[in-house]
């Protein structure tokens, strides 16, 4: 049992020494990666916003075209009804 505890202490001490030696290297390596990751995240966010804005404009265009077509059909129906009423009205000739 003392041997297992001694092994654990030795491994723990070796890890502490290795961590203290590797920490500055990892820190200097990870800092630029983190910075470029943040910049990439902002670039991605900008692209997503652009895509959403484009999709929104496309949907608004489709809605406006549908409303225009509906209004055009209604006007055509109204004009046809007026023409029918004119045809039914007797004309007075002198």
SERO-4910 file (N, C-alpha, C, O; in steps of 0.05 Angstrom, whole numbers):
BEGIN
 pado doro    nc1    nc2    nc3   cac1   cac2   cac3    cc1    cc2    cc3    oc1    oc2    oc3
  Unk    A     16    -24      0      0      0      0     17     25      0     11     45    -13
  Unk    A     39     24     15     58     47     15     70     51    -12     75     73    -21
  Unk    A     75     28    -26     86     30    -53     67     44    -72     76     60    -88
  Unk    A     41     38    -71     21     51    -88     20     81    -83     19     97   -101
  Unk    A     20     88    -57     20    117    -50     45    131    -60     44    154    -69
  Unk    A     67    117    -57     93    129    -66     92    133    -97    102    153   -107
  Unk    A     81    113   -111     79    115   -140     61    139   -148     68    154   -166
  Unk    A     39    142   -134     21    165   -139     35    192   -134     32    211   -149
  Unk    A     51    193   -113     65    218   -107     86    224   -128     89    247   -136
  Unk    A     99    204   -137    120    208   -158    107    217   -184    117    236   -197
  Unk    A     85    204   -192     71    211   -216     60    240   -214     63    256   -232
  Unk    A     48    246   -191     38    273   -186     59    294   -188     55    315   -200
  Unk    A     82    289   -176    105    308   -177    115    311   -205    122    334   -213
  Unk    A    117    290   -220    126    291   -247    107    307   -264    115    323   -281
  Unk    A     81    303   -260     61    319   -275     62    348   -268     59    365   -285
  Unk    A     67    355   -243     69    383   -235     93    396   -248     91    419   -257
  Unk    A    115    382   -249    139    393   -262    135    396   -292    142    416   -304
  Unk    A    123    376   -304    118    377   -333     98    400   -339    101    414   -359
  Unk    A     77    403   -322     58    424   -327     70    451   -325     64    469   -341
  Unk    A     87    455   -305    100    481   -302    119    487   -326    123    510   -332
  Unk    A    130    467   -338    148    471   -361    131    475   -386    139    490   -404
  Unk    A    109    461   -389     93    462   -413     73    486   -414     65    494   -435
  Unk    A     66    496   -391     47    518   -389     55    542   -405     38    553   -420
  Unk    A     79    553   -403     86    576   -420     86    570   -450     78    587   -466
  Unk    A     94    546   -457     93    539   -486     64    537   -496     58    548   -517
  Unk    A     47    525   -480     19    523   -488      6    550   -489    -10    556   -507
  Unk    A     13    567   -470      2    594   -469     10    610   -494     -7    623   -506
  Unk    A     35    609   -502     44    624   -525     33    612   -551     30    626   -571
  Unk    A     27    586   -551     16    574   -575    -14    579   -577    -24    584   -599
  Unk    A    -28    578   -555    -57    580   -556    -67    609   -559    -89    613   -569
  Unk    A    -51    628   -551    -60    656   -552    -66    665   -581    -87    676   -586
  Unk    A    -48    660   -601    -54    668   -628    -78    652   -640    -94    662   -655
  Unk    A    -80    626   -632   -102    610   -641   -129    621   -630   -149    622   -645
  Unk    A   -129    629   -606   -153    641   -594   -160    667   -608   -183    672   -614
  Unk    A   -140    683   -613   -145    708   -627   -156    704   -655   -176    717   -662
  Unk    A   -145    686   -670   -155    681   -697   -182    668   -695   -199    672   -713
  Unk    A   -187    652   -675   -214    640   -671   -235    661   -666   -257    659   -677
  Unk    A   -229    681   -650   -248    702   -644   -253    718   -670   -276    725   -676
  Unk    A   -231    725   -685   -235    739   -710   -251    723   -730   -268    735   -744
  Unk    A   -247    698   -731   -262    680   -749   -292    680   -740   -310    679   -757
  Unk    A   -296    680   -714   -324    680   -704   -338    706   -712   -362    705   -720
  Unk    A   -324    729   -710   -337    754   -718   -342    754   -748   -362    765   -757
  Unk    A   -323    743   -764   -327    742   -793   -351    724   -800   -367    731   -817
  Unk    A   -354    702   -786   -376    684   -791   -402    698   -783   -422    696   -797
  Unk    A   -402    712   -760   -426    726   -752   -434    747   -772   -458    751   -778
  Unk    A   -415    761   -784   -420    781   -804   -433    768   -829   -452    779   -840
  Unk    A   -423    745   -837   -434    731   -860   -462    721   -855   -479    723   -872
  Unk    A   -467    711   -831   -494    702   -824   -513    725   -825   -536    722   -835
  Unk    A   -505    748   -814   -523    771   -815   -529    779   -844   -552    786   -850
  Unk    A   -509    778   -861   -513    785   -889   -532    766   -902   -550    775   -917
  Unk    A   -529    740   -897   -547    720   -909   -576    724   -899   -595    722   -914
  Unk    A   -579    730   -873   -605    734   -862   -618    759   -874   -642    759   -881
  Unk    A   -603    780   -877   -613    805   -889   -622    800   -918   -643    810   -927
  Unk    A   -605    785   -933   -612    779   -961   -638    762   -962   -655    768   -979
  Unk    A   -640    742   -945   -664    725   -945   -689    742   -937   -710    738   -949
  Unk    A   -686    760   -919   -708    777   -910   -717    795   -934   -741    797   -939
  Unk    A   -698    806   -948   -705    823   -971   -719    806   -993   -738    816  -1005
  Unk    A   -710    782   -997   -723    764  -1017   -751    758  -1009   -769    759  -1026
  Unk    A   -756    752   -984   -783    746   -974   -801    771   -977   -824    768   -985
  Unk    A   -790    794   -970   -806    819   -973   -813    824  -1003   -835    832  -1009
  Unk    A   -795    818  -1021   -800    821  -1049   -822    802  -1059   -840    810  -1074
  Unk    A   -821    777  -1049   -841    758  -1057   -868    766  -1047   -888    764  -1061
  Unk    A   -869    776  -1022   -895    785  -1011   -906    809  -1026   -929    810  -1032
  Unk    A   -888    828  -1032   -897    851  -1047   -908    843  -1075   -928    854  -1084
  Unk    A   -894    825  -1088   -904    816  -1115   -931    802  -1113   -948    806  -1130
  Unk    A   -934    785  -1092   -960    772  -1088   -982    792  -1083  -1004    789  -1093
  Unk    A   -977    812  -1067   -997    833  -1061  -1004    848  -1087  -1027    854  -1091
  Unk    A   -984    854  -1103   -989    868  -1128  -1006    851  -1147  -1025    862  -1159
  Unk    A   -999    826  -1149  -1015    808  -1166  -1044    806  -1157  -1063    806  -1173
  Unk    A  -1048    804  -1130  -1075    803  -1119  -1090    828  -1126  -1113    827  -1133
  Unk    A  -1077    851  -1122  -1090    877  -1128  -1096    879  -1158  -1117    890  -1165
  Unk    A  -1078    870  -1174  -1083    871  -1203  -1106    854  -1212  -1123    862  -1228
  Unk    A  -1108    830  -1200  -1131    813  -1206  -1157    825  -1197  -1178    824  -1211
  Unk    A  -1157    838  -1174  -1181    851  -1163  -1189    874  -1182  -1213    878  -1187
  Unk    A  -1170    889  -1191  -1176    911  -1209  -1187    901  -1235  -1206    913  -1246
  Unk    A  -1176    879  -1245  -1186    867  -1270  -1215    858  -1267  -1232    862  -1285
  Unk    A  -1221    846  -1243  -1249    838  -1238  -1268    862  -1236  -1290    861  -1247
  Unk    A  -1258    883  -1223  -1275    907  -1220  -1281    919  -1248  -1303    928  -1253
  Unk    A  -1260    920  -1264  -1264    931  -1291  -1283    914  -1308  -1300    924  -1322
  Unk    A  -1281    888  -1305  -1298    869  -1320  -1327    873  -1310  -1346    873  -1327
  Unk    A  -1331    877  -1285  -1358    882  -1274  -1369    908  -1285  -1393    910  -1292
  Unk    A  -1353    928  -1286  -1362    954  -1296  -1370    952  -1325  -1389    964  -1334
  Unk    A  -1354    937  -1341  -1360    933  -1369  -1387    918  -1372  -1403    925  -1390
  Unk    A  -1392    898  -1355  -1417    883  -1357  -1441    901  -1350  -1462    900  -1363
  Unk    A  -1437    918  -1330  -1458    937  -1322  -1464    956  -1345  -1487    963  -1350
  Unk    A  -1443    966  -1358  -1447    984  -1381  -1462    970  -1404  -1478    983  -1417
  Unk    A  -1456    945  -1408  -1469    930  -1430  -1499    926  -1424  -1516    925  -1442
  Unk    A  -1506    923  -1398  -1534    918  -1390  -1550    944  -1390  -1575    943  -1392
  Unk    A  -1538    966  -1387  -1552    992  -1386  -1562    999  -1414  -1546   1000  -1433
  Unk    A  -1587   1004  -1417  -1597   1011  -1443  -1587   1038  -1452  -1587   1057  -1436
  Unk    A  -1579   1040  -1476  -1570   1065  -1486  -1593   1081  -1498  -1610   1069  -1511
  Unk    A  -1593   1106  -1493  -1614   1124  -1504  -1604   1137  -1529  -1584   1151  -1528
  Unk    A  -1617   1133  -1551  -1608   1146  -1576  -1630   1165  -1585  -1653   1159  -1582
  Unk    A  -1622   1187  -1595  -1641   1208  -1604  -1643   1209  -1633  -1657   1225  -1644
***
